[in-house]
Amino acid sequence: DSGVTQTPKHLITATGQRVTLRCSPRSGDLSVYWYQQSLDQGLQFLIQYYNGEERAKGNILERFSAQQFPDLHSELNLSSLELGDSALYFCASSVSEGGRGYNEQFFGPGTRLTVL
Amino acid sequence: DQQVKQNSPSLSVQEGRISILNCDYTNSMFDYFLWYKKYPAEGPTFLISISSIKDKNEDGRFTVFLNKSAKHLSLHIVPSQPGDSAVYFCAASANTGKLIFGQGTTLQVKP
């Protein structure tokens, strides 16, 4: 158990809908990261928040957005869903902001999103 | 543009022998490298990391070697155990929180 929790575990929805994925980081971790793992791709970095502020952005679609709240939990919002958005979404957390040669991230169990 | 590549999709070794998983990268700005293990239906689990200022880091049965001139790193598992059977990902970062992952190598350790 990494200490990172994600809800829900599974989500099935229809095209065009909007969903929210939730992540609680390990106790004491200030950074939260979101990754997407599709069937034909490896883990793709989406976005990072550190202590409530956006720190780094990957190839995140404009239909996707995220935020980190004062209690440090984070939510990933996916809207106007398409079939291709079906994937595993992982949240990770770390103590540091990343960089300066230290960046161990600890991953949650993931949310499996299926868009029908 | 695949900046981190794991060219072997799978590897099979006998229990007790050495497992060597390889990873190549193209971005010379990467300064930190990590290996993760992933079981089905679970998130990746951090295994071991290495800074670009080192060429070797050891933790129990796991050793990571970094060859900066060749832009190559490898993970050695000695001795391999059946419980090591999983997908192994290498990842790299360039002084940011963003991790770039390879495609993964599936390791099977046969009893």
Interface residues (C-beta under 8 A of the other chain):
Chain A: S2 V4 S31 Y33 Y35 G42 L43 Q44 F45 Q48 Y50 R55 A56 G58 F90 A92 S94 E97 G98 G99 R100 G101 Y102 N103 E104 Q105 F106 F107 G108 P109 G110
Chain B: D31 Y32 L34 Y36 A41 E42 G43 P44 T45 F46 S49 S51 S52 I53 F89 A91 S93 N95 T96 G97 K98 L99 I100 F101 G102 Q103 G104
